[in-house]
């Protein structure tokens, strides 16, 4: 058992290192290939932002989008029946945007649709003649030049689908949960294969998700995944099955995301779709059970036993593994340094969250995801 565990540790450390060194980055500025592509086609872009109860942060998102929007770029935001002051903030932001922002009020949600999917479908319908549709979450902040970088990357690679992982920002207790996203991705998903893979990666990050318009409607748009809670994963997997060209890139240089600002908000947010992190809820539960055994139970027991005079090297070896993967994921984090040392707590919470998320989805209590 110890040999198997140490082999697993070595594998995820190697995976994390390869991802850190080789995962292609979405960079500010354009490369020569992208410039050549744009000489033959200046693709119009629509940046689309679904919003529900986002009054506290939607202004920052939209101001950044309007600042980064260049030629042939339109910005659309849709208020999906918010119960807070989102609509008022949108009107104020529109007045400040000098005509670069279109504000829409969403229609009542139709039966069978999840809220975010319904909002995204309406946004796509209002995108006019845009050739590239970029869906951006309301909690995501794009740096100047980000939209141009996305457009250039899609034209240069003739991509149907592009997604990017922004830098994840969190403070306080919510960091314990947000930390799990980049840590688990960097250590367990071969993201570096995007350097050579041209077929769509069966994974996407909904915080920044771009489509060629024709490909979006070939997929069926958000209508094809109307009831899906993890709609980004559902669309990416469908694109992969259909043999479309796409990629998932390192977006830490061009985007950042502050998903949650407090513990309760973070728990409720992840509760909506955490049980789908590996696909089926049962498989997700098993994966998080294993991670909790390997990176919570063993390292904590190893510490206790070491204090009592018995040294279990296999158990203690989990600590350097935890820290090594965390160090490789550091690029995608802006959080307090203590999150690296509280990783066993984070992973145990991931298991509890997988259980709670599964229960809530069985009860079908999630409308907006």
N, C-alpha and C positions, 0 to 999 in steps of 0.2 A: 504493500500500500504506500509506503514511504517513497519507493522508487517511482511509482505512478504519479504521486503528488509532486515530486521534484521535477519530473519530466514535464508535467503541466505548467509548473512555475516557469521553467526554462522556455517553454513554447510561448506563453503570453508575454514574457519579457522580450523575446525576439520579435514577436508581433508588434509590440509597442514601439520598439526601436526602429523597425522597418517603417512603420507608419510615421514616426517622427521625422525620419530622414528622407523618405521617398514619396510620401503622399503629396500629389500635385497641389499647389497653392493657387488660389484665385487672387491675383495680385492687382494692385492699383497700377494703372497704365496698361498699355497694349503692346503685344509682341508683334514681330514683323508679319507673321502669318495672319494675325487678326487684321492688321492694317491692309494687307493685300485683299482679304475677304471684303473689307468695307469699301474698297475702291469699286467693287462691282455691285455692292448692295448695301444701302444704308437702311437697315431694317428698323422700322418704327417700333417703339417699345411702349407697353402699358405696365406701370407699376401698380399693383392691386393690393389694397389693404382691407381685410375684413376686420370689423371692430364691434365688440360687444362689451359694454361696461368698462371702457378703457380711458375714461376721462383723466385719470391720473398720469397717463404716459403717452397718449396718442399724439399730443402736440410735438413731442420730441421726435417721434418716428417720422411724422409728416414733414417737419421742418428739415430733417436730414434728407428725406427723399427729394423734396423740392430743391434743395441745395445741390444735390448730386445729379439731378435730372439735367441732361444736356439737350442736344438737338434730337428731334423726333422722339421725345419722351413725354408721355402724359401720365399723371398721377391720379389715381382714383381711390377713394375710400368710401366704404359702405357701412353705415350704422345699422346693425342688425338688432333692432328693437331693444336698445339699451335702456336700463332702468336708472342710470345715473346721468351725469351732465355731459355725456359723450357728444350728443348732438350740438349742444351749445359750444363746446370746445372746437368741434369741427367747423362750425360757422365762423368762429373767431380766427381759426388757422387759415381758412379759405380767404378771408379778407386780407391776411398778411402775405398770401402766397402770390399775389400779382398775376392771377389768371392761370397759374401752373397746376392748380388743384381742382378736381371735380369731386364734389361731395354728394353722395347718394343716400337716400333713406330706403332701407330694405323693406321688401314686401313681407307680409306675414308668412311664417314658415309653413310649407306644405307638409302634409302627412307623409311620414316615412323618411324625412330628411333630418340629418343632424344639422345643428345651427351653423357651424363654420362652413360645412359643405354647401349649404344653401346660400350663404353669403358669398362664397367664392364663385359659385355658378352665376349668380346675378352680376358680379363684377366682370366676369369674362364676357357676358352678354353686352356689357356697356363699353367694352374695350375698343370699339370702333374697328379701324383697319390695322391695328397693331399686329405685327408679325411675331413678336415675342411677348409673352405674358409672364410677368414676374410677380409671384405672390409673396408678399412680405407680411409677417406677423406684426401686430401692433406694438409688441414689446421689443422689436428689433430695430437697431440703429445702423444705417448704412453710412459708410464713410464717403467722402467726396470722391467721385470717380467709380464707385462700386457698380452702378448700373451700366456704365460704359464697359467695365471689365467683364461683366456677365454677358453683355451683348457680343463683345469681341470674342470671348471664349466660345460662345455658341456658334458664331459664324465661322471662326477659324477651324473648329472641329466638326462642323456640319452636324451639330447635335440636335436631337429632338427634345432632350430633357437635361436639365442641369440643376443640381442642388448643392448647397454649401453649408458647412457647419460654422456658425459664427462663434466668436469668443463668448463664453458663458460668464455672466457677472452675477454675483450674489454677495450678500452680507448677512452676518448673524446666523441664527439657527437654520434658516432656509438653505444655507450653503451645504449642509449635510446631505440634502436630497439632490440639489442641482449638481453637485460634484459627481454623482453617479453617472450622469449622461456622458461626459467626455471620458471618464475613467473606464467605463465598460466598453465604449466604442473603440478606444485606442488599444485596449488590451485584448479584444476578442473579435474584432472585425478586420479583415485584410484590406483596409482602405488604400494601402499603397498600390494595389493592383489597378487602381484607376489610372496609373501612369501608362499602362499598356492596354487595358481593357477598353473596347469601344462599344460593346453592347451595354445597354442601360444597366446600371447597378441596381439590384433588387432592394435598395434601401434609399431613403431620402429624408431630409430634414425639412419639415414644413416651415421653418422660420424664414428660409430663403429657397424658393422653389420656382424654377423657370421652365417654360415650355415654348417650343415653336407652336404657333397657333394651329397649324394644320395637324400637328401631332396630338395636341390637346384634344381636338375634336375627334380625331381617329380613335383615341382612347375612350371617348365618350364623355370627356370632361368630368367634372365633379358629380354629374348625374349618374355616372357609372359606379360611383362609390358613395352614393348619397347616404347610406346607412352606416358607413364605416366610421369608427371612432378614430383610428389612425389612418386618416385619408391619404397622408403623404406616403406611407408605406404601401398602401393598397394601389395607388397610382404607379409608384415605382415598380412594384412587382408585376403589374399588368404590362407596363412598358417593356420590362425584361422578357416576359413571356412572348410578347409580340415581336421581339427582335429589334426594337428601336435602339438608336444610338443615344447614349446618355452617360452621365458621370456624376460622381459625388466628390466635391473638392473641399480642401481646407480653406475656409473662409475667414480665418481669424484676422487677416490683414485688412479686410474690407467691411466687416460687419461685427456687431456685438449684440448680445441679447440679455436683457434683464427680465427673465421670465417671472420671477416672484420676489416680493420684497419682505415677506414675513412667513413664519412657519406655517400658519393655518392656510394661507394662500397657496403655498408650495404643495402642501399635502393634498388639498382639494384639486389642484391643477394636475398633479401626477396621477392622482387617483382615477382620473378619467380614462387613461389609456395605458397605464403601466403594465397591466397584465398582457399587453400585446407587444411587449418589447422584443420577444423572440418569435412572434407569430401567434400560435395558439396559447390561450391562457394556461393550460396544463403544462405545456413545454416551458413557458416563462416561469411558472412556479417551480418546476424542477431545477431550472438553471439557477434561479435565485436561492433555492435551497442548497445547491452545491456551493455556490459562491459564499453563502453564509457559513457553511461548514469549513471551507478552505480558508476564508479570510476574516472570519470573526471568531468562530469557536476555537480553531487551532492556534492562531496567534495569541489569543487571550489566555488559553490554557497553558501555552508554552511559557508565557510570562509568569503566570502563577506558579507553575512547576519549577521554573528557574529560581524564583524567590524562595522556594522550599528546598532547594538544593539538588533538584533533578533536572538535568538539561536534556530537552528533546530537540535535537537539531532540526528535524523535519518541521516541527511546529514553529520554531523560532525563525526558520527560513522564510516563512510567510511574510514576516515584516519587511525584509529587503525587497521582496517581490512587490508588495503593496506600494512601497515607496518608489521603486523603479518605474512601475507603470504610472504612478502619479507624476513623477518627474517628466516622463514622456508626454503626459497629458497637460503639463503646465502651460503650454502655449495657448491652450483653448480655455484657460481659466483666468478670471480676475476675482479672487476670493481670498479670505484670510488664510495665512500660512498654516494655521492649525488644522485645516481640513485634511491635509496630507496625513496627519498623525491620528485623526479620528476616523480614518477610512473604515476600520472594523465596525464602528457604530453605523456609519453610512450604509454599509452593505447589509447589515442586519435590518436596518430600516427598509432597504430595498426589498427584502423578503417579506416583511410585514406589509409593505405597500402593495406587493404583487397579490397577496392574499386579499387585502381590502379592496383592491381594484377589481379583482375577479368577482367578488361578492356584489359590488356595486353594479357591475355590468350585467350580472345575472338578473339583478333587480331592475335593470334598464333605467337607471336614474339619471343618465347623462344625456343632455340635449345639445349642449355646445361643447365641442372638443377641438 
